[in-house]
């Protein structure tokens, strides 16, 4: 889970509706060999986030949507193999500046 300081800065769900997609700030990034999740909004009461997901198997099916952060973080190990990991060195970045999201 992102630190409390980062979570406190993430806009609430629907908080960036009026913001152009390219200008939305991605506050957290999760990744695995199976895909990437870039988080732009967050509801602490439900631990639900909104962001852009691109699955490696279906890059043409990348889309904006909702994800349960606790559930995503629980998919972090299987028989010692890390499956989904939060990018601990992520710096909040405008979505339009993230080249990997556009592949």
Order of alpha helices (4+ residues) and beta strands (2+ residues): alpha-beta-beta-beta-beta-beta-alpha-beta-beta
